[in-house]
Amino acid sequence: MLVFQLGMVNIFLCGYRGEPISATQLFEGFREGKFLRNAGGMGWRYLWLLIWGLIPVAGPILCIIKFYSYRFVPYIMLAEPEITATDALKKSMAQTDGYRGKMFLADFLIALVIGGILFILFLITFLVFMIPTVGPYIGVLFLLVAGLVTVVIAALLPLFMGTIEAVYYDKISKENPVN
């Protein structure tokens, strides 16, 4: 699973850059005998997120900060096949320095908008159910529409967020190159 994330990162980045996409890109993390390095690097990233998250009281906040610090690890591991997992973590922390808050705010606003849309849909559905006599019949229709919208958002959200992350990496790696 961890190595497939590298493939998805590659697909999102190529798609954002307008390059051709193929199904073989999903297996990018398995190429050139780099499976153990890639799996280890991604596992190392998640191990450190777990460690930060286990700190009492401040752990969840530190984990969120470190999540944004380590966000570019898969991109760095793909772009630089010779880099070690620890160096990829360090480079990601250096690249995201000064951008973590902006990325968090952008992700928070996206979640807020999507949550607001779903809340309004289900609120309207609830209010329609309150209409005497015909409310339950029309409400079921509204509930089906709200459910369908929820399913569509749930299906498309990973694609949207993956593309947003690729945009972050492409923009920030050009603005803040770290050697």
LINURBEL-V278660 format. One record per residue. N is the residue number from 1. RES is the residue in one small letter. SS is DSSP state (helix for helix, strand for strand, loop for the rest). PSI is psi in radians with two decimals (* if undefined). NEAR is the number of other C-alpha atoms within 10 Angstrom. Layout:
N/RES/SS/PSI/NEAR ; N/RES/SS/PSI/NEAR
//
This chain:
1/m/loop/-0.76/7 ; 2/l/helix/-0.67/15 ; 3/v/helix/-0.53/23 ; 4/f/helix/-0.48/17 ; 5/q/helix/-0.64/19 ; 6/l/helix/-0.70/26 ; 7/g/helix/-0.73/22 ; 8/m/helix/-0.69/21 ; 9/v/helix/-0.76/22 ; 10/n/helix/-0.73/23 ; 11/i/helix/-0.80/24 ; 12/f/helix/-0.72/23 ; 13/l/helix/-0.76/22 ; 14/c/helix/-0.72/17 ; 15/g/helix/-0.74/14 ; 16/y/helix/-0.69/16 ; 17/r/helix/-0.08/12 ; 18/g/loop/0.28/9 ; 19/e/loop/2.75/11 ; 20/p/loop/2.56/8 ; 21/i/loop/2.42/14 ; 22/s/loop/2.81/9 ; 23/a/helix/-0.44/10 ; 24/t/helix/-0.37/9 ; 25/q/helix/-0.40/18 ; 26/l/helix/-0.46/18 ; 27/f/helix/0.34/16 ; 28/e/helix/-0.63/22 ; 29/g/helix/-0.26/25 ; 30/f/helix/-0.16/18 ; 31/r/helix/2.78/10 ; 32/e/helix/0.58/8 ; 33/g/helix/0.42/9 ; 34/k/loop/0.25/15 ; 35/f/helix/-0.88/15 ; 36/l/helix/-0.70/12 ; 37/r/helix/-0.82/19 ; 38/n/helix/-0.78/26 ; 39/a/helix/-0.72/20 ; 40/g/helix/-0.72/17 ; 41/g/helix/-0.77/24 ; 42/m/helix/-0.67/23 ; 43/g/helix/-0.68/15 ; 44/w/helix/-0.72/16 ; 45/r/helix/-0.86/21 ; 46/y/helix/-0.53/15 ; 47/l/helix/-0.77/13 ; 48/w/helix/-0.63/16 ; 49/l/helix/-0.70/20 ; 50/l/helix/-0.79/14 ; 51/i/helix/-0.80/12 ; 52/w/helix/-0.65/20 ; 53/g/helix/-0.36/18 ; 54/l/loop/-0.13/14 ; 55/i/loop/2.24/13 ; 56/p/loop/2.53/8 ; 57/v/loop/-1.10/9 ; 58/a/loop/-0.13/11 ; 59/g/helix/-0.89/16 ; 60/p/helix/-0.67/16 ; 61/i/helix/-0.77/13 ; 62/l/helix/-0.64/16 ; 63/c/helix/-0.71/19 ; 64/i/helix/-0.77/16 ; 65/i/helix/-0.78/17 ; 66/k/helix/-0.53/19 ; 67/f/helix/-0.77/19 ; 68/y/helix/-0.50/19 ; 69/s/helix/-0.68/22 ; 70/y/loop/0.18/25 ; 71/r/loop/-0.53/22 ; 72/f/loop/0.10/25 ; 73/v/helix/-0.85/25 ; 74/p/helix/-0.63/27 ; 75/y/helix/-0.76/22 ; 76/i/helix/-0.72/21 ; 77/m/helix/-0.57/23 ; 78/l/helix/-0.74/17 ; 79/a/helix/-0.53/11 ; 80/e/loop/1.50/11 ; 81/p/loop/-0.31/12 ; 82/e/loop/-0.18/10 ; 83/i/loop/2.53/16 ; 84/t/loop/2.91/16 ; 85/a/helix/-0.74/22 ; 86/t/helix/-0.65/13 ; 87/d/helix/-0.58/14 ; 88/a/helix/-0.70/22 ; 89/l/helix/-0.80/26 ; 90/k/helix/-0.74/15 ; 91/k/helix/-0.68/21 ; 92/s/helix/-0.73/24 ; 93/m/helix/-0.71/21 ; 94/a/helix/-0.70/17 ; 95/q/helix/-0.66/24 ; 96/t/helix/-0.07/23 ; 97/d/loop/2.15/14 ; 98/g/loop/-0.15/13 ; 99/y/loop/-0.18/16 ; 100/r/helix/-0.81/20 ; 101/g/helix/-0.68/13 ; 102/k/helix/-0.74/13 ; 103/m/helix/-0.73/17 ; 104/f/helix/-0.79/15 ; 105/l/helix/-0.74/12 ; 106/a/helix/-0.78/13 ; 107/d/helix/-0.70/14 ; 108/f/helix/-0.74/12 ; 109/l/helix/-0.66/12 ; 110/i/helix/-0.80/14 ; 111/a/helix/-0.66/13 ; 112/l/helix/-0.76/12 ; 113/v/helix/-0.81/11 ; 114/i/helix/-0.77/15 ; 115/g/helix/-0.68/12 ; 116/g/helix/-0.73/12 ; 117/i/helix/-0.83/15 ; 118/l/helix/-0.70/17 ; 119/f/helix/-0.79/13 ; 120/i/helix/-0.74/13 ; 121/l/helix/-0.80/18 ; 122/f/helix/-0.49/18 ; 123/l/helix/-0.77/13 ; 124/i/helix/-0.74/16 ; 125/t/helix/-0.79/22 ; 126/f/helix/-0.76/17 ; 127/l/helix/-0.64/11 ; 128/v/helix/-0.65/20 ; 129/f/helix/-0.44/19 ; 130/m/loop/-0.22/13 ; 131/i/loop/2.23/13 ; 132/p/loop/2.58/8 ; 133/t/loop/-1.14/9 ; 134/v/loop/-0.19/11 ; 135/g/helix/-0.85/16 ; 136/p/helix/-0.61/17 ; 137/y/helix/-0.82/12 ; 138/i/helix/-0.62/15 ; 139/g/helix/-0.67/20 ; 140/v/helix/-0.70/15 ; 141/l/helix/-0.80/14 ; 142/f/helix/-0.68/19 ; 143/l/helix/-0.68/19 ; 144/l/helix/-0.74/13 ; 145/v/helix/-0.79/15 ; 146/a/helix/-0.71/21 ; 147/g/helix/-0.72/15 ; 148/l/helix/-0.75/12 ; 149/v/helix/-0.72/15 ; 150/t/helix/-0.75/16 ; 151/v/helix/-0.74/12 ; 152/v/helix/-0.77/11 ; 153/i/helix/-0.77/14 ; 154/a/helix/-0.57/11 ; 155/a/helix/-0.65/11 ; 156/l/helix/-0.33/11 ; 157/l/helix/-0.77/15 ; 158/p/helix/-0.63/11 ; 159/l/helix/-0.76/13 ; 160/f/helix/-0.84/13 ; 161/m/helix/-0.59/14 ; 162/g/helix/-0.69/17 ; 163/t/helix/-0.70/20 ; 164/i/helix/-0.75/18 ; 165/e/helix/-0.67/21 ; 166/a/helix/-0.67/23 ; 167/v/helix/-0.78/16 ; 168/y/helix/-0.90/17 ; 169/y/helix/-0.84/21 ; 170/d/helix/-0.79/16 ; 171/k/helix/-0.85/11 ; 172/i/helix/-0.63/17 ; 173/s/helix/-0.44/17 ; 174/k/helix/-0.65/10 ; 175/e/helix/-0.59/10 ; 176/n/loop/1.17/14 ; 177/p/loop/2.35/10 ; 178/v/loop/2.30/13 ; 179/n/loop/*/6
//
